[in-house]
Amino acid sequence: MARYRCTDCGHIYDEEHEGKPFIRLDKDWKCSFCGAPKGAYEKMKV
């Protein structure tokens, strides 16, 4: 499972914790903290 970070606010989307792969989120999904689009997230390196 991977983790993704919002480049706007730093929120971490953890696939294991959320129970859904980031890639499977709707394309119009937004950050629950700052409202940034899915495209603002970057995959974190292990």
C-alpha positions in Angstrom: 0.0 0.0 0.0 1.2 3.5 -0.9 0.9 6.9 0.7 0.2 10.2 -1.1 0.8 13.8 0.1 -1.1 16.8 -0.8 1.3 19.4 -2.1 -1.0 22.2 -1.0 -1.6 21.4 2.7 0.6 18.3 3.5 -2.4 16.0 4.2 -1.4 12.3 3.9 -3.6 9.9 2.1 -2.6 6.4 3.4 -4.2 3.7 1.2 -3.9 1.1 4.0 -5.7 3.3 6.5 -8.3 4.6 4.0 -9.0 1.1 2.6 -9.0 2.2 -1.0 -6.2 2.7 -3.5 -5.6 6.3 -4.4 -5.8 5.5 -8.1 -9.4 4.2 -7.6 -10.6 7.5 -6.2 -13.0 9.4 -8.5 -11.1 11.9 -10.7 -13.1 14.8 -9.1 -12.1 13.7 -5.6 -10.7 16.5 -3.4 -8.5 16.8 -0.3 -10.8 16.7 2.7 -8.6 19.3 4.5 -8.0 22.0 1.9 -10.1 21.1 -1.1 -7.2 20.6 -3.5 -7.8 18.4 -6.5 -6.6 14.8 -6.7 -3.8 16.0 -9.0 -2.3 18.0 -6.2 -1.2 14.8 -4.5 2.2 13.2 -5.1 3.2 9.6 -4.3 5.5 9.5 -1.3 8.8 7.5 -1.6 9.2 4.7 0.8 
